[in-house]
Amino acid sequence: MRHPATSADDFHCIELMVGTRDVGALYYKVCHRCRIGYVGKLSINEEYQGLGLGSSVLAAAHEEAPAPDYCWWTSHQDGSAQPFWQLIGSRTGAGYQFATESICPHVGE
């Protein structure tokens, strides 16, 4: 279920549902002027990890800001998630590097 941002400072949200159960969510921002996407948080319930849900929800976000035309960044992620981000970055060509400083003056992390 998509929840678009209501202002430039808000995150878009895509909720992941399995039946009526909420199993995760993606919070992200897009700046079309700077051609970047920024993942604030991606969370998948532990019992649903490794099933492709994270890849699927990121693909949905890429419909709005497709790689390689857009470079995607991520907020600080748990160390155990690093292999996931490296794999997604190599599959999509989107980068998904950790943003150590402000990457865009328009999205305000």
JOFENTA-V933912 format. One line per field, one symbol per residue. phi: phi as a letter, one per 30 degrees, with the letter a starting at -180 (. if undefined). burial: I if it has 24 or more other ideal C-beta (glycine too) atoms within 12 Angstrom, else O. A space follows every 50 residues. Layout:
# JOFENTA-V933912
phi: ???
burial: ???
This chain:
# JOFENTA-V933912
phi: .cbddcadddddbcdcbciccdclaccbbbcddcibbbcdabbbeedcdi cjddddddddddddbddddcccbbdeceeddeeddddddddcidjhdddd becadcchd
burial: OOOOOOOOOOIIIIIIOOOOOOIIIIIIIIIOOOIIIIIIIIIIOOOOOO OOIIIOIIOIIIOIIOIOOIIIIIIOIOOOIOOIIOOIIOOIOIIIIOIO OOIIOOIOI
